[in-house]
Amino acid sequence: MHVRKAALAALLLSLSSGFLPPASAASVPDDPAASAAADARIESLIARMTVEEKAGQLSLYGPADIDTPNNPQAGWRNGQQETADVRAGRLTGLFNNAGLEGKRRLQQIAVRESRLGIPLIFGADVIHGFRTIFPMPLAEASSWEPALAERTTRAAAVEATADGFRWTFAPMVDIARDARWGRGLEGVGEDPYLARQFAAARVRGFQGSSLSNADSMLATPKHFAAYGAAEGGLDYNSSDISERTLREVYLPPFRAAIDAGALSVMSGFNEIAGIPSAANPALLTGVLRDEWKFKGFVVSDYTADEELIEHGYAANGREAAKMAFMAGTDVSMQSGLYMRHLPDLVASGEVPMARLDEAVRRVLHVKQKLGLFDDPFRNLDGPPAAQRAENPEFIALAREDARRSIVMLKNEAKLLPLPKAGTKIALIGPFSEGTKDLMGSWSLFPGQSAPVGIDEGLRAALGSDSSVTIVRGSNVESPLPGGIEAAVAAARDADVVVLAIGESQKMSGESRSRSDIGLPQPQQDLAEAVAATGKPVVVLLSNGRAMALKGAVRNARAILVTWFLGVQTGHAIADVVFGDFNPSGRLPVSFPQTAGQVPYYYAHKRTGRPSPEGAPGTSFKTRYVDATNEALYPFGFGIGYAPVRYDSVELSEDRMGMGDTLRVRATVTNTGMREAEEVVQLYLSERAASVTRPVRELKGFQKVRIEPGASKVVEFTLAASDMAFIGRDMKPVVEPGEFDLWVAPSAASGIRKRFVLTRE
């Protein structure tokens, strides 16, 4: 009894500290003597700094003389001004400034010519690789392998730090439940549990075992917070959500990233309930500092502090600077507002000197952690990225990552894998040849490895007695004169059609919201014409979001979601199409039946009038008149070349107390003729609670290998903390009651069990 009371007390303590158990930080504990010396150095600097120099340490800019990639031109500065600002200590660092020579020159000025010699920090949008471009983060999330994401971010950090960058504006950990929002491809999808695992893994990958290592990058989880909840899926739009939804859905991935060791956080462009995130003290101070005890610094997104004026929240730049800074935004990106207004705000007493010093202290502390004071020129004297040889290990990792990111949605009559010998393939579509649109957004830097086209990958894999005829058929968003006729002729002459269609890389990403998430009409027309030949069709869907498929695309015999796979696109697709790799990806987002269903996510509420599954026409229920409420392809779904059967689920007990654990054992069997990789998923739902709960929530998953004809026992352990939710008082609570549990291959199926959580 004493053991159970102790366990219950530990549970309550963990819940009161912020709802989530902490992840393992990736840093080595500081040596006390070294920490004391570092603190003394920082305090000495702060004591000697002018107010203008302090404001400079809180001001970050893009490179001079060029428009910053992937951002509008704002706060433009020329090279002469940039040099003068470095010499005068009026900036803390630069971002996305390619090349080593320029970084080295500016660092020399900062360290040797500025009054206090404080080193610069160089940051970059390293979103899915630096030289070796890996699949977009949403694609990589389809692997359901956080350890794989840790490996790719580690590789990205190694390459980026070799070019002088020590800070990345990643990972994006925003939950995205509206497929119209273009930036969903930078994240992990719709589920907070899956997002937590990837957030922590990516922070560990970027930062390595210690930030002081030469190949470690400071990670920046973004965008704090609920940026992905933009109304209508419209980028930069308001996010009008409840505090409960904020705390249960949108905040947990940030907490996981911070617990993994992240020491910078980026605020969002959006507002929540009328308060823009960049000036929201409840978020930036209340949650981050007071609740989570965050020790790093907050950086605004690109000119987000200045945008308080357009929000109608601040009257002018001076007021915007004050609001953002006092709310908890430590560093201003690109706008220059802090440099222009903080000195006067401090002089007038509107901003306390103590607040200014604390922000500077946070920034200098991170620079110290990165080893910049000890060796400011580390990694600034090597050859530029374009002159360095490709790392074959990273190229191999990119191929592994890409093929593990592919999700097979359909394979009627075992059309796939295609035989390598004796096959005539018509490769049709706007993505059938060349390397354009394979990388996805945020592929910014020079010296990147050349991507492998789909045509190149298929041809490299085929035997000499097979052939590939390539016909573009249409452009991405416009018809191609004679294209459909040529595509139909090629299809008629082939044994099978491989249809490479989808979105260009400019159709998904920042400022790329789409009101229609279907295929562009010229491609739909192409698909219909090719399908009318009667030849079997394999769809390769290039996309950065869940799409609403229809007609010939939806009815194709085989569908592979290939996302934006990066540098090894062609080889990875060929590996799957020809069976050298058994597809093991699973959807991190739900694919709706129609665009009218979005926002769509599996963890929805029941409502008082739930619609029976698969029962269109039922009146006075929560349903559309022209569609059921189910997804076309649900979250967690995907198939491979070896079917897997879920045989049984056993619980260690059907009742558990607050201090107990529940063991779940599931048996799954590979009924196929080749090895399978299955993502076994665990879902929970409480039948009745003081706050209504979703129909089910992901609480665990395991990716397991199963030999042909063999069975595997998969075990999960549940604690009462796994059943916590945000109660009526906005604090985490666990309530006794009846629970449903599913062990499943997706969020829409599985073997269901029931158990009771008691108060003891």
Disulfide bonds with the S-S distance in Angstrom:
none
